[in-house]
Structure formats: structure tokens, C-alpha cells
Amino acid sequence: MSAENLENHNQIWIRLNQARQEKAANGGYAGFGSPAFGQCSINGELVDEPQEQELIELIRRHHKSGKSLQQIADWLNQQGYQTKRGQQWKRISIKRVLDRLYDKTPRISGMTKKES
């Protein structure tokens, strides 16, 4: 790739990223991959997914009761619940749901960004 092509590529990437962030700031979804568990994208807008929101509430209650991440994952799997992608629950999946629930890793335009 020539220097001129590389510069054009970088400018396009910057403009796309700025547009995604602006859309996310206005409540839209122009992200990468699927929306976070508990949400879905309809016509480019993030909306709550009711069944997943109910499951997030179950996860929150189990966590508040003192269960470990692994205990919550095991319970969900025993009950037949699956992740958004149809997989079994793992500790890290539970942690990600809880982190988003408690605003530790907000999603901006489909990408996670750690807050300090």
C-alpha cells in the first residue's frame, strides 16, 4: 500500500469511527458484532430484549445473594439457559454481563471501553 493510499485509509477509518461514536452517543447502534446481552439492534437502534433482560435480573439476584460467578454459570446451564450465541454460560460471560450492568465496561458503538 502506498503512502497516499495508507493516508486515505486512515482518514476513512477515523471518519467511520467518529460517525459510530456519534451514533452511539445519540442512542443508535453502528457497532461491530452483535449487541451486548440484553439488547438487540432494530433498524440500527439498540433496544432491550425482554427475555435477556429477565435473565440479567436473575444473574443480578444470584450475584447479590453471594453466589460466585461459576456458581451462577453452573445454575444457568443446569436450567437450560444459553448465551446470546447459543453457548453454555461461563464465568467470564457472567462477569461481562455484571460489568455492563454496573457500568464498568460500557459499550460504545459495539466496542467496549474501560472507564478509569
DSSP file (Angstrom, degrees, kcal/mol; ACC not computed):
  #  RESIDUE AA STRUCTURE BP1 BP2  ACC     N-H-->O    O-->H-N    N-H-->O    O-->H-N    TCO  KAPPA ALPHA  PHI   PSI    X-CA   Y-CA   Z-CA
    1    1 A M              0   0    0      0, 0.0     0, 0.0     0, 0.0     0, 0.0   0.000 360.0 360.0 360.0 130.3    0.0    0.0    0.0
    2    2 A S     >  -     0   0    0      1,-0.1     4,-2.5     4,-0.0     5,-0.2  -0.246 360.0-108.2 -72.3 165.0    1.4    3.4   -1.0
    3    3 A A  H  > S+     0   0    0      1,-0.2     4,-2.2     2,-0.2     5,-0.1   0.880 121.1  51.3 -61.2 -38.6    1.8    6.2    1.5
    4    4 A E  H  > S+     0   0    0      2,-0.2     4,-2.3     1,-0.2    -1,-0.2   0.919 111.0  47.0 -66.7 -43.5   -1.1    8.1   -0.2
    5    5 A N  H  > S+     0   0    0      2,-0.2     4,-2.6     1,-0.2    -2,-0.2   0.892 111.4  51.8 -64.2 -39.1   -3.4    5.0    0.0
    6    6 A L  H  X S+     0   0    0     -4,-2.5     4,-2.5     2,-0.2    -2,-0.2   0.912 109.5  49.4 -64.0 -42.5   -2.4    4.5    3.6
    7    7 A E  H  X S+     0   0    0     -4,-2.2     4,-2.3     2,-0.2    -2,-0.2   0.917 112.2  48.0 -62.8 -43.9   -3.2    8.1    4.5
    8    8 A N  H  X S+     0   0    0     -4,-2.3     4,-2.4     2,-0.2    -2,-0.2   0.912 111.1  51.4 -61.4 -43.5   -6.6    7.8    2.7
    9    9 A H  H  X S+     0   0    0     -4,-2.6     4,-2.4     1,-0.2    -2,-0.2   0.921 110.7  48.2 -59.5 -45.4   -7.3    4.5    4.5
   10   10 A N  H  X S+     0   0    0     -4,-2.5     4,-2.4     1,-0.2    -1,-0.2   0.894 110.7  50.8 -64.1 -40.6   -6.5    6.2    7.9
   11   11 A Q  H  X S+     0   0    0     -4,-2.3     4,-2.4     2,-0.2    -1,-0.2   0.907 111.0  48.6 -64.4 -41.7   -8.7    9.2    7.1
   12   12 A I  H  X S+     0   0    0     -4,-2.4     4,-2.7     2,-0.2     5,-0.2   0.932 111.4  49.9 -62.8 -45.5  -11.7    6.9    6.2
   13   13 A W  H  X S+     0   0    0     -4,-2.4     4,-2.5     1,-0.2    -2,-0.2   0.907 110.8  49.8 -60.6 -42.4  -11.2    4.8    9.4
   14   14 A I  H  X S+     0   0    0     -4,-2.4     4,-2.4     2,-0.2    -1,-0.2   0.927 112.1  47.2 -63.3 -45.0  -11.1    8.0   11.5
   15   15 A R  H  X S+     0   0    0     -4,-2.4     4,-2.2     2,-0.2    -2,-0.2   0.908 113.2  48.6 -64.3 -42.0  -14.3    9.3    9.9
   16   16 A L  H  X S+     0   0    0     -4,-2.7     4,-2.4     2,-0.2    -1,-0.2   0.921 111.8  49.1 -62.9 -43.5  -16.1    6.0   10.3
   17   17 A N  H  X S+     0   0    0     -4,-2.5     4,-2.3    -5,-0.2    -2,-0.2   0.908 111.0  49.6 -64.2 -41.7  -15.1    5.7   13.9
   18   18 A Q  H  X S+     0   0    0     -4,-2.4     4,-2.3     1,-0.2    -1,-0.2   0.900 111.1  49.9 -63.1 -40.3  -16.3    9.3   14.6
   19   19 A A  H  X S+     0   0    0     -4,-2.2     4,-2.5     2,-0.2    -2,-0.2   0.900 110.2  50.4 -66.3 -40.2  -19.6    8.6   13.0
   20   20 A R  H  X S+     0   0    0     -4,-2.4     4,-2.6     2,-0.2    10,-0.2   0.924 111.5  48.0 -62.4 -44.2  -20.0    5.4   15.0
   21   21 A Q  H  X S+     0   0    0     -4,-2.3     4,-2.3     2,-0.2    -2,-0.2   0.894 111.8  49.7 -65.0 -39.1  -19.3    7.2   18.2
   22   22 A E  H  X S+     0   0    0     -4,-2.3     4,-1.3     2,-0.2    -1,-0.2   0.916 111.4  48.7 -64.8 -42.7  -21.7   10.0   17.3
   23   23 A K  H  <>S+     0   0    0     -4,-2.5     5,-3.0     1,-0.2     3,-0.4   0.926 112.2  48.8 -63.1 -43.5  -24.4    7.5   16.5
   24   24 A A  H ><5S+     0   0    0     -4,-2.6     3,-1.8     1,-0.2    -1,-0.2   0.890 107.2  55.5 -62.6 -39.5  -23.8    5.6   19.8
   25   25 A A  H 3<5S+     0   0    0     -4,-2.3    -1,-0.2     1,-0.3    -2,-0.2   0.790 107.8  50.2 -64.2 -26.5  -23.9    8.9   21.7
   26   26 A N  T 3<5S-     0   0    0     -4,-1.3    -1,-0.3    -3,-0.4    -2,-0.2   0.256 128.5 -97.8 -95.0  11.0  -27.4    9.5   20.2
   27   27 A G  T < 5S+     0   0    0     -3,-1.8    19,-1.0     1,-0.3    -3,-0.2   0.463  83.9 126.0  91.1   1.1  -28.6    6.1   21.2
   28   28 A G  B   < -A   45   0A   0     -5,-3.0     2,-0.5    -6,-0.2    -1,-0.3  -0.295  54.3-130.6 -86.7 175.1  -28.0    4.3   17.9
   29   29 A Y        +     0   0    0     15,-3.2    -9,-0.0    -3,-0.1    79,-0.0  -0.959  40.4 147.5-132.0 114.7  -26.0    1.2   17.2
   30   30 A A        +     0   0    0     -2,-0.5    -1,-0.1   -10,-0.2    -6,-0.1  -0.261  43.3 136.7-131.7  43.2  -23.4    1.1   14.4
   31   31 A G        -     0   0    0      2,-0.1     2,-0.4     1,-0.1    79,-0.3  -0.006  58.5 -93.2 -91.2-172.0  -21.2   -1.3   16.2
   32   32 A F  S    S-     0   0    0     77,-0.4    -1,-0.1     2,-0.1    -2,-0.0  -0.861  84.7 -14.5-102.3 133.7  -19.1   -4.4   15.5
   33   33 A G  S    S-     0   0    0     -2,-0.4    -2,-0.1    78,-0.0    78,-0.0  -0.183 109.0 -23.8  71.3-164.9  -20.7   -7.8   16.0
   34   34 A S  S    S-     0   0    0      1,-0.1    -2,-0.1    76,-0.0     3,-0.1  -0.466  73.3 -99.5 -82.7 153.7  -23.8   -8.4   18.0
   35   35 A P        -     0   0    0      0, 0.0    -1,-0.1     0, 0.0     3,-0.1  -0.169  54.6 -76.7 -63.2 164.8  -25.1   -6.0   20.7
   36   36 A A    >   -     0   0    0      1,-0.2     3,-2.0     2,-0.1     2,-0.1  -0.167  62.3 -79.7 -59.8 155.7  -24.5   -6.8   24.3
   37   37 A F  T 3  S+     0   0    0      1,-0.3    -1,-0.2    -3,-0.1     3,-0.1  -0.381 122.1  35.5 -57.1 130.9  -26.5   -9.5   26.1
   38   38 A G  T 3  S+     0   0    0      1,-0.3    11,-2.4    -3,-0.1     2,-0.3   0.283 110.6  72.4 104.5  -8.3  -29.9   -7.9   27.0
   39   39 A Q  E <   -B   48   0A   0     -3,-2.0    -1,-0.3     9,-0.3     2,-0.3  -0.930  53.9-169.6-135.5 159.7  -30.1   -5.8   23.9
   40   40 A C  E     -B   47   0A   0      7,-2.6     7,-2.8    -2,-0.3     2,-0.6  -0.956  26.6-115.1-141.7 162.1  -30.8   -6.2   20.1
   41   41 A S  E     +B   46   0A   0     -2,-0.3     2,-0.5     5,-0.2     5,-0.2  -0.881  28.3 179.8-103.7 123.6  -30.5   -3.9   17.2
   42   42 A I  E >  S-B   45   0A   0      3,-2.8     3,-1.6    -2,-0.6   -13,-0.1  -0.979  77.1 -20.0-123.6 117.7  -33.7   -3.0   15.3
   43   43 A N  T 3  S-     0   0    0     -2,-0.5    -1,-0.1     1,-0.3     3,-0.1   0.868 128.7 -51.7  52.1  40.6  -33.2   -0.6   12.3
   44   44 A G  T 3  S+     0   0    0      1,-0.2   -15,-3.2   -16,-0.1     2,-0.4   0.554 116.6 111.4  78.5   7.9  -29.9    0.5   13.7
   45   45 A E  E <   -AB  28  42A   0     -3,-1.6    -3,-2.8   -17,-0.3     2,-0.4  -0.939  67.6-124.3-117.0 137.8  -31.2    1.3   17.2
   46   46 A L  E     + B   0  41A   0    -19,-1.0     2,-0.3    -2,-0.4    -5,-0.2  -0.643  35.8 173.7 -78.8 130.1  -30.4   -0.5   20.4
   47   47 A V  E     - B   0  40A   0     -7,-2.8    -7,-2.6    -2,-0.4     2,-0.1  -0.963  36.7 -96.1-133.6 153.0  -33.5   -1.8   22.2
   48   48 A D  E     - B   0  39A   0     -2,-0.3    -9,-0.3    -9,-0.2     3,-0.1  -0.418  27.1-140.2 -67.5 141.5  -33.9   -4.0   25.2
   49   49 A E     >  -     0   0    0    -11,-2.4     4,-2.6     1,-0.2     3,-0.3  -0.918  13.9-149.6-102.5 108.6  -34.5   -7.7   24.6
   50   50 A P  H  > S+     0   0    0      0, 0.0     4,-2.1     0, 0.0     5,-0.2   0.838  90.8  47.4 -54.1 -45.0  -37.1   -8.6   27.2
   51   51 A Q  H  > S+     0   0    0      1,-0.2     4,-1.6     2,-0.2     5,-0.1   0.909 115.3  46.0 -65.9 -39.9  -36.2  -12.3   27.7
   52   52 A E  H  > S+     0   0    0     -3,-0.3     4,-2.2     1,-0.2    -1,-0.2   0.864 109.3  55.5 -69.6 -34.6  -32.5  -11.4   28.0
   53   53 A Q  H  X S+     0   0    0     -4,-2.6     4,-1.9     2,-0.2    -2,-0.2   0.890 106.3  51.7 -63.6 -38.3  -33.3   -8.6   30.4
   54   54 A E  H  X S+     0   0    0     -4,-2.1     4,-1.8    -5,-0.2    -1,-0.2   0.898 109.7  49.4 -62.7 -40.0  -35.2  -11.1   32.6
   55   55 A L  H  X S+     0   0    0     -4,-1.6     4,-2.5     2,-0.2    -2,-0.2   0.873 106.8  54.7 -68.4 -36.7  -32.1  -13.3   32.6
   56   56 A I  H  X S+     0   0    0     -4,-2.2     4,-2.7     1,-0.2    -1,-0.2   0.900 107.0  52.0 -60.8 -40.3  -29.9  -10.3   33.5
   57   57 A E  H  X S+     0   0    0     -4,-1.9     4,-2.5     2,-0.2    -2,-0.2   0.896 108.6  50.3 -64.5 -39.5  -32.1   -9.7   36.5
   58   58 A L  H  X S+     0   0    0     -4,-1.8     4,-2.5     2,-0.2    -2,-0.2   0.928 111.1  48.9 -61.7 -44.5  -31.7  -13.4   37.5
   59   59 A I  H  X S+     0   0    0     -4,-2.5     4,-2.4     1,-0.2    -2,-0.2   0.924 111.1  50.3 -60.7 -45.0  -27.9  -13.1   37.3
   60   60 A R  H  X S+     0   0    0     -4,-2.7     4,-2.8     1,-0.2    -1,-0.2   0.925 111.1  48.2 -59.8 -45.9  -28.0   -9.9   39.3
   61   61 A R  H  X S+     0   0    0     -4,-2.5     4,-1.6     1,-0.2    -1,-0.2   0.912 112.2  48.3 -64.3 -42.3  -30.1  -11.5   42.1
   62   62 A H  H  <>S+     0   0    0     -4,-2.5     5,-1.9     2,-0.2     4,-0.2   0.902 113.1  48.7 -63.7 -40.0  -27.9  -14.6   42.3
   63   63 A H  H ><5S+     0   0    0     -4,-2.4     3,-1.7     1,-0.2    -2,-0.2   0.927 109.9  50.8 -65.4 -44.9  -24.8  -12.3   42.4
   64   64 A K  H 3<5S+     0   0    0     -4,-2.8    -1,-0.2     1,-0.3    -2,-0.2   0.796 102.9  61.3 -62.9 -28.1  -26.3  -10.2   45.2
   65   65 A S  T 3<5S-     0   0    0     -4,-1.6    -1,-0.3    -5,-0.2    -2,-0.2   0.533 124.8-101.7 -78.6  -3.9  -27.1  -13.3   47.2
   66   66 A G  T < 5 +     0   0    0     -3,-1.7    -3,-0.2     1,-0.3    -2,-0.1   0.484  69.7 148.8 102.8   2.7  -23.4  -14.1   47.3
   67   67 A K      < -     0   0    0     -5,-1.9    -1,-0.3     1,-0.1     2,-0.0  -0.425  46.9-117.1 -71.4 146.2  -23.1  -16.8   44.6
   68   68 A S     >  -     0   0    0      1,-0.1     4,-2.2    -2,-0.1     5,-0.2  -0.312  26.2-106.6 -75.3 165.1  -19.8  -16.9   42.7
   69   69 A L  H  > S+     0   0    0      1,-0.2     4,-2.4     2,-0.2     5,-0.2   0.903 122.7  50.0 -58.3 -41.9  -19.6  -16.3   39.0
   70   70 A Q  H  > S+     0   0    0      1,-0.2     4,-2.8     2,-0.2    -1,-0.2   0.888 108.4  52.0 -66.8 -38.9  -19.0  -20.0   38.4
   71   71 A Q  H  > S+     0   0    0      2,-0.2     4,-2.3     1,-0.2    -1,-0.2   0.894 110.7  48.3 -63.5 -39.1  -22.0  -21.0   40.6
   72   72 A I  H  X S+     0   0    0     -4,-2.2     4,-2.6     2,-0.2    -2,-0.2   0.937 112.5  48.1 -66.3 -45.5  -24.2  -18.6   38.6
   73   73 A A  H  X S+     0   0    0     -4,-2.4     4,-2.4     1,-0.2    16,-0.3   0.926 112.2  49.4 -60.0 -45.5  -22.9  -20.0   35.3
   74   74 A D  H  X S+     0   0    0     -4,-2.8     4,-2.4     1,-0.2    -1,-0.2   0.916 111.3  49.3 -60.3 -43.8  -23.5  -23.6   36.5
   75   75 A W  H  X S+     0   0    0     -4,-2.3     4,-1.9     2,-0.2    -2,-0.2   0.931 111.0  49.2 -62.4 -46.5  -27.0  -22.8   37.7
   76   76 A L  H  <>S+     0   0    0     -4,-2.6     5,-2.4     1,-0.2     4,-0.4   0.914 112.5  48.3 -59.6 -42.8  -27.9  -21.1   34.4
   77   77 A N  H ><5S+     0   0    0     -4,-2.4     3,-1.0     1,-0.2    -1,-0.2   0.894 109.7  52.1 -65.6 -39.8  -26.5  -24.1   32.4
   78   78 A Q  H 3<5S+     0   0    0     -4,-2.4    -1,-0.2     1,-0.3    -2,-0.2   0.833 108.9  51.2 -64.3 -31.8  -28.5  -26.6   34.6
   79   79 A Q  T 3<5S-     0   0    0     -4,-1.9    -1,-0.3    -5,-0.2    -2,-0.2   0.517 119.8-111.3 -83.5  -5.6  -31.7  -24.6   34.0
   80   80 A G  T < 5 +     0   0    0     -3,-1.0    -3,-0.2    -4,-0.4     2,-0.2   0.577  64.8 149.6  88.3   9.9  -31.0  -24.8   30.2
   81   81 A Y      < -     0   0    0     -5,-2.4     8,-0.4    -6,-0.2     2,-0.3  -0.497  26.3-162.9 -74.8 146.1  -30.3  -21.1   29.7
   82   82 A Q        -     0   0    0     -2,-0.2     6,-0.2     6,-0.1    -1,-0.0  -0.876  19.9-105.1-126.6 161.2  -27.9  -20.2   26.9
   83   83 A T    >   -     0   0    0      4,-2.6     3,-2.2    -2,-0.3    -1,-0.1  -0.157  50.0 -88.0 -71.8 175.8  -25.9  -17.1   25.9
   84   84 A K  T 3  S+     0   0    0      1,-0.3    -1,-0.1     2,-0.1    -2,-0.0   0.829 131.5  49.2 -55.2 -33.8  -26.9  -14.9   23.0
   85   85 A R  T 3  S-     0   0    0      3,-0.1    -1,-0.3     2,-0.0     3,-0.1   0.237 123.3-103.0 -94.6  13.5  -24.9  -17.1   20.7
   86   86 A G  S <  S+     0   0    0     -3,-2.2     2,-0.2     1,-0.2    -2,-0.1   0.699  78.9 130.7  78.3  19.2  -26.4  -20.3   22.0
   87   87 A Q        -     0   0    0      1,-0.1    -4,-2.6     3,-0.0    -1,-0.2  -0.524  63.8 -92.0 -99.7 168.3  -23.5  -21.4   24.1
   88   88 A Q        -     0   0    0     -6,-0.2     2,-0.2    -2,-0.2    -6,-0.1  -0.468  49.5-100.4 -74.1 153.5  -23.2  -22.5   27.7
   89   89 A W        -     0   0    0     -8,-0.4     2,-0.3   -16,-0.3    -1,-0.1  -0.495  40.0-172.6 -75.4 143.3  -22.5  -19.9   30.3
   90   90 A K     >  -     0   0    0     -2,-0.2     4,-1.9     1,-0.1     3,-0.3  -0.851  39.9-101.1-127.5 165.5  -19.0  -19.5   31.6
   91   91 A R  H  > S+     0   0    0     -2,-0.3     4,-2.6     1,-0.2     5,-0.2   0.913 122.4  52.2 -51.9 -47.0  -17.6  -17.3   34.5
   92   92 A I  H  > S+     0   0    0      1,-0.2     4,-2.3     2,-0.2    -1,-0.2   0.847 105.9  54.7 -64.2 -33.6  -16.3  -14.7   32.1
   93   93 A S  H  > S+     0   0    0     -3,-0.3     4,-1.9     2,-0.2    -1,-0.2   0.915 110.3  46.1 -64.2 -42.2  -19.8  -14.4   30.4
   94   94 A I  H  X S+     0   0    0     -4,-1.9     4,-2.6     2,-0.2    -2,-0.2   0.919 111.0  52.8 -65.1 -44.2  -21.4  -13.7   33.8
   95   95 A K  H  X S+     0   0    0     -4,-2.6     4,-3.0     1,-0.2    -2,-0.2   0.908 108.6  50.1 -59.0 -42.8  -18.6  -11.2   34.6
   96   96 A R  H  X S+     0   0    0     -4,-2.3     4,-2.2     2,-0.2    -1,-0.2   0.898 110.3  49.5 -64.9 -40.5  -19.2   -9.3   31.4
   97   97 A V  H  X S+     0   0    0     -4,-1.9     4,-2.3     2,-0.2    -1,-0.2   0.940 115.0  44.5 -62.1 -46.0  -23.0   -9.1   32.0
   98   98 A L  H  X S+     0   0    0     -4,-2.6     4,-2.5     2,-0.2    -2,-0.2   0.892 110.3  54.3 -67.4 -39.6  -22.4   -7.8   35.5
   99   99 A D  H  <>S+     0   0    0     -4,-3.0     5,-3.7    -5,-0.2     6,-0.8   0.921 112.7  43.3 -60.4 -43.4  -19.7   -5.4   34.4
  100  100 A R  H ><5S+     0   0    0     -4,-2.2     3,-1.4     3,-0.2    -1,-0.2   0.889 111.8  54.7 -68.2 -38.1  -22.1   -3.9   31.9
  101  101 A L  H 3<5S+     0   0    0     -4,-2.3    -2,-0.2     1,-0.3    -1,-0.2   0.890 114.2  40.0 -60.9 -39.8  -24.9   -3.9   34.4
  102  102 A Y  T 3<5S-     0   0    0     -4,-2.5    -1,-0.3    -5,-0.1    -2,-0.2   0.118 116.8-113.0 -99.3  21.0  -22.8   -1.9   36.9
  103  103 A D  T < 5S+     0   0    0     -3,-1.4    -3,-0.2     2,-0.1    -4,-0.1   0.794  78.0 128.4  56.1  35.8  -21.4    0.3   34.2
  104  104 A K  S   <S+     0   0    0     -5,-3.7    11,-1.0     1,-0.2    -4,-0.2   0.763  83.0  21.8 -88.3 -26.8  -17.8   -0.9   34.5
  105  105 A T  S    S-     0   0    0     -6,-0.8    -1,-0.2     9,-0.2     9,-0.2  -0.609  81.0-169.0-138.1  77.3  -17.5   -1.6   30.7
  106  106 A P        -     0   0    0      0, 0.0     7,-1.4     0, 0.0     2,-0.5  -0.339  23.2-121.8 -65.6 148.0  -20.0    0.5   28.8
  107  107 A R  E     -C  112   0B   0      5,-0.2     2,-0.6    -7,-0.1     5,-0.2  -0.808  25.3-170.7 -93.4 126.9  -20.4   -0.4   25.1
  108  108 A I  E >  S-C  111   0B   0      3,-3.2     3,-2.0    -2,-0.5   -87,-0.1  -0.956  74.3 -26.8-118.5 111.7  -19.7    2.4   22.7
  109  109 A S  T 3  S-     0   0    0     -2,-0.6   -77,-0.4     1,-0.3    -1,-0.1   0.851 125.6 -49.8  55.3  38.7  -20.6    1.6   19.2
  110  110 A G  T 3  S+     0   0    0    -79,-0.3     2,-0.4     1,-0.3    -1,-0.3   0.369 120.7  99.6  86.9  -6.4  -20.1   -2.1   19.7
  111  111 A M  E <  S-C  108   0B   0     -3,-2.0    -3,-3.2   -78,-0.0     2,-0.3  -0.874  70.2-126.2-112.6 147.1  -16.7   -1.8   21.3
  112  112 A T  E     -C  107   0B   0     -2,-0.4     2,-0.4    -5,-0.2    -5,-0.2  -0.693  21.7-170.0 -91.3 147.3  -16.0   -1.9   25.0
  113  113 A K        -     0   0    0     -7,-1.4     2,-0.2    -2,-0.3    -2,-0.0  -0.951  19.6-131.6-138.9 115.0  -14.1    0.9   26.6
  114  114 A K        -     0   0    0     -2,-0.4     2,-0.3    -9,-0.2    -9,-0.2  -0.434  18.6-140.8 -66.9 132.8  -12.8    0.6   30.2
  115  115 A E              0   0    0    -11,-1.0    -1,-0.1    -2,-0.2     0, 0.0  -0.674 360.0 360.0 -88.8 149.9  -13.6    3.6   32.4
  116  116 A S              0   0    0     -2,-0.3    -1,-0.1     0, 0.0    -2,-0.0   0.459 360.0 360.0 -92.6 360.0  -10.9    4.7   34.9
